[in-house]
Amino acid sequence: MKTYFKIICLIFFVLTLVPFLTKAITFGPPFETKSFEELIDAIINFIFLVAIVIVPIMILIAAFYFLTSGGDPEKIRTAKKIILYTFIGLFIIFLAKGIVAIIKQILEGGS
């Protein structure tokens, strides 16, 4: 059994490394920005999009805890904590995006 596992791992690593060794896959710069301000804005937008994707997933996980709790107070408490911390995190992400927009507007002269 160990021999099969080693063979499968070897095949996986070879198939994973071959495109990199033949340069079939290349990586470019993740953010093509021309200034520091654009870079910060791109990073904040990326984090915002990731948060928007993660929030519904976390709510579904909390709903799963609620549905499978079977009256267990610990699972219900865990589900409530997941929902609470998810919305706190979402609020922080919205707040960060808003603060950056306000600072940007102040520095540009309010127009």
C-alpha positions as CSV (number, residue, x, y, z in Angstrom):
1,M,0.0,0.0,0.0
2,K,2.8,2.4,0.8
3,T,4.4,1.7,-2.6
4,Y,1.2,2.7,-4.4
5,F,1.0,5.9,-2.4
6,K,4.6,6.7,-3.3
7,I,4.0,6.1,-6.9
8,I,0.9,8.2,-7.0
9,C,2.7,11.1,-5.2
10,L,5.6,10.8,-7.6
11,I,3.3,11.0,-10.6
12,F,1.4,13.9,-9.1
13,F,4.6,15.9,-8.5
14,V,5.9,15.1,-12.0
15,L,2.7,16.2,-13.6
16,T,2.6,19.3,-11.5
17,L,6.2,20.3,-12.2
18,V,6.4,19.5,-15.9
19,P,4.4,22.7,-17.0
20,F,6.7,24.8,-14.9
21,L,9.9,23.2,-16.2
22,T,8.8,23.6,-19.8
23,K,7.7,27.1,-19.1
24,A,4.2,26.4,-20.4
25,I,2.9,28.3,-17.4
26,T,4.2,31.8,-16.7
27,F,3.3,34.2,-14.0
28,G,3.0,38.0,-14.5
29,P,2.7,40.7,-12.0
30,P,-0.5,40.3,-10.0
31,F,-1.3,44.0,-10.0
32,E,-0.3,46.1,-13.0
33,T,-0.3,49.5,-11.3
34,K,1.6,52.6,-12.0
35,S,1.5,54.2,-8.6
36,F,1.4,53.3,-4.9
37,E,-2.1,54.7,-4.6
38,E,-3.3,52.4,-7.4
39,L,-1.6,49.4,-5.7
40,I,-3.3,50.1,-2.4
41,D,-6.6,50.5,-4.2
42,A,-6.1,47.2,-6.1
43,I,-5.2,45.3,-2.9
44,I,-8.3,46.7,-1.0
45,N,-10.6,45.8,-3.9
46,F,-9.1,42.3,-4.0
47,I,-9.7,41.8,-0.2
48,F,-13.2,43.3,-0.6
49,L,-14.1,40.8,-3.3
50,V,-12.6,37.8,-1.3
51,A,-14.7,38.9,1.7
52,I,-17.9,39.2,-0.4
53,V,-17.3,35.6,-1.5
54,I,-16.5,34.3,1.9
55,V,-19.5,35.8,3.8
56,P,-22.2,33.7,2.2
57,I,-20.1,30.6,2.7
58,M,-19.7,31.3,6.4
59,I,-23.4,32.0,6.7
60,L,-24.1,28.6,5.1
61,I,-21.7,26.9,7.5
62,A,-23.5,28.6,10.4
63,A,-26.9,27.5,9.0
64,F,-25.5,23.9,8.8
65,Y,-24.6,24.1,12.5
66,F,-28.0,25.4,13.3
67,L,-29.8,22.6,11.3
68,T,-27.6,19.8,12.6
69,S,-27.5,21.0,16.2
70,G,-30.4,18.8,17.4
71,G,-30.9,21.0,20.4
72,D,-27.2,20.9,21.4
73,P,-26.6,24.3,23.0
74,E,-22.9,24.2,22.2
75,K,-23.5,23.9,18.4
76,I,-26.2,26.6,18.5
77,R,-23.7,28.9,20.3
78,T,-21.0,28.1,17.7
79,A,-23.4,28.9,14.9
80,K,-24.3,32.2,16.5
81,K,-20.6,33.1,17.0
82,I,-19.9,32.3,13.3
83,I,-22.7,34.6,12.2
84,L,-21.7,37.3,14.6
85,Y,-18.0,37.3,13.6
86,T,-18.9,37.1,9.9
87,F,-20.9,40.2,10.1
88,I,-18.3,42.0,12.3
89,G,-15.6,41.1,9.7
90,L,-17.9,42.3,6.8
91,F,-18.5,45.6,8.7
92,I,-14.7,46.0,9.1
93,I,-14.2,45.4,5.4
94,F,-16.9,48.0,4.5
95,L,-15.5,50.4,7.0
96,A,-11.9,50.0,5.6
97,K,-13.1,50.6,2.1
98,G,-15.1,53.7,3.2
99,I,-12.2,55.1,5.2
100,V,-9.9,54.7,2.2
101,A,-12.4,56.5,0.0
102,I,-12.8,59.3,2.5
103,I,-9.0,59.8,2.8
104,K,-8.6,59.7,-0.9
105,Q,-11.3,62.3,-1.4
106,I,-9.8,64.6,1.3
107,L,-6.3,64.3,-0.3
108,E,-7.6,65.1,-3.7
109,G,-9.2,68.3,-2.5
110,G,-12.8,67.2,-2.0
111,S,-13.9,67.0,-5.6
